[in-house]
Amino acid sequence: MPHLSKTRVLHGLQCPKQLWWRVHEPGAPELEHPPGLQWAFEEGRKVGALARSYVPGGVLIDLPH
C-alpha cells in the first residue's frame, strides 16, 4: 500500500486525478514536466550545488518526497 506523504496530499488537493496517477501510474505522460519547467529545476540544482561549494563541508540532504 502506498504511503500518503505531504507532497501527495498537496497533489491531491490540487487535482485528485493527479494524485491517482502518482499512486497508480507514476510513469504516466500526464505527469511529465514541460521542458521549460524542467530547465528551471536544473537551474535550481545548479544553484544548490554552487551554494554547497561556498560552504566548507556543505552536503546535500536529499530526502524522499
Sequence and secondary structure as in RCSB ss.txt:
>XXXX:A:sequence
MPHLSKTRVLHGLQCPKQLWWRVHEPGAPELEHPPGLQWAFEEGRKVGALARSYVPGGVLIDLPH
>XXXX:A:secstr
     HHHHHHHHH HHHHHHHHH TT GGGS  HHHHHHHHHHHHHHHHHHHHSTT        
